[in-house]
Amino acid sequence: MRITFCGVRGSTPAPGPDFVRYGGNTSCVAIGQGDEDPGLLLDGGTGLARVTRLLRGRPFVGTILLGHLHWDHTHGLPFFASGDHADAQVRLLLPNQPGGTAEHVLGRAMSPPHFPISPGELHGSWTFDHIDEGKHHFEGYTILAREIPHKGGRTFGYRVSDGVHTIAYLSDHWPGSLGAGPHGFGPYHEAALELAADVDVLIHDAQYTAEEYPRRREFGHSAIDYAVGLAEVANARRLALFHHDPQRTDDQLDAIARSWLISAIDVTVAREEHTLLV
């Protein structure tokens, strides 16, 4: 399994010279096998435009799974050239929620007067649908969807397996809403443990440091320490810290990476265009 980080920021893009090494685009992860084009994309933030580079301009054929509908996870959709292509074949899935069809719910943010076109006006063949909790099969992967706490709309975490290797993706996760937990950052609750158990790679919300967390605990995200603790408790083999705060500079992320060098598990700080092979 080949995992490529195409956007690693949370909340809003982070342009400028202080954000070059880790990248400033918002959440998008591409999953493929060997030398094949990626066929499964997790989230559609501004990093989605980078998938076109992975495809060398070829049309995208596959599935986009959205964890939720906040802007930083959807703003890349109309700028995804390989998806907005006459020969593209795209299935877009989002957590089942009230408000109408999946296309209608998505179009509440992507349609005039907020944006020039609606989802249905993208070129190629696009289908839009809801996804429920439970096991699913897309693009040759077995996918477990579980609802996880996050502020401002129904949010899913995903567990993705190709039958040999498994990753977990919890990009926006607010365990603190369920209580303090063992260390004050939230409990290692059942859904999080089911998604992360024994995975090869856990990709997890790491927006705040332990020092920042008390001031921002109501913002709907995780502390880095929680992500590390979950990885250890769930026996994940590698942790990728993800969804970086938009003000977190390259130098600060370097310092975070150094601070976890002696942890019990392999901790990496996700950066754009970095590929993990599992």
GIVENNOR-V915574 format. One record per backbone hydrogen bond with DSSP energy under -0.5 kcal/mol. CO is the residue of the C=O (numbers start at 0). NH is the residue of the N-H. Records with the same first field share a line. If there is no record, write none. Layout:
BEGIN
CO = NH, NH
END
This chain:
BEGIN
0 = 2, 277
1 = 3, 31
2 = 275
3 = 5, 29
4 = 272
6 = 27
7 = 242, 243
8 = 26
9 = 11
15 = 18
16 = 19
17 = 249
18 = 22
21 = 271
23 = 13
24 = 7, 8
25 = 46
26 = 44
27 = 5, 6
28 = 41
29 = 3
30 = 38, 39
31 = 1
32 = 35
38 = 62
39 = 30
40 = 42, 64
41 = 28
43 = 75, 76
44 = 47
45 = 48
46 = 49
47 = 50, 51
48 = 51
49 = 52, 53
50 = 54
51 = 56
52 = 55
54 = 57
59 = 88
61 = 90
62 = 40, 64
63 = 65, 92
64 = 42
66 = 155
69 = 72
70 = 73, 74
72 = 43
73 = 76
75 = 78
76 = 79
78 = 80
79 = 82, 83
81 = 59
82 = 84
84 = 87
87 = 124
88 = 61
89 = 91, 126
90 = 63, 92
91 = 128
92 = 65
93 = 130
100 = 104
101 = 105
102 = 106
103 = 107
104 = 107
105 = 108, 109
108 = 110
109 = 118
110 = 113, 114
117 = 120
118 = 121
122 = 84
123 = 125
124 = 89
126 = 91
128 = 93
130 = 95
133 = 144
135 = 142
137 = 140
140 = 137, 142
141 = 160
142 = 135, 144
143 = 158
144 = 133
145 = 156
148 = 173
154 = 147
156 = 145
157 = 168
158 = 143
159 = 166
160 = 141
164 = 161
165 = 199, 200
166 = 159
167 = 202
168 = 157
169 = 204
173 = 176
174 = 177, 186
175 = 178
179 = 183, 185
186 = 188
188 = 192
189 = 193
190 = 194
191 = 195
192 = 196
195 = 198
198 = 236
200 = 167, 202
201 = 203, 239
202 = 169
203 = 241
206 = 244
207 = 223
208 = 212
209 = 213
211 = 214, 215
212 = 215, 216
215 = 218
216 = 219
221 = 207
222 = 225, 226
223 = 227
224 = 228
225 = 229
226 = 230
227 = 231
228 = 232
229 = 233
230 = 234, 235
231 = 234
233 = 197
236 = 265
237 = 201
238 = 240, 267
239 = 203
240 = 269
241 = 205
243 = 9
244 = 247
246 = 248
248 = 252
249 = 253
250 = 254
251 = 255
252 = 256
253 = 257
254 = 258
255 = 259
256 = 259
257 = 260
259 = 262
264 = 266
265 = 238
267 = 240, 269
270 = 273
273 = 4
275 = 2, 277
END
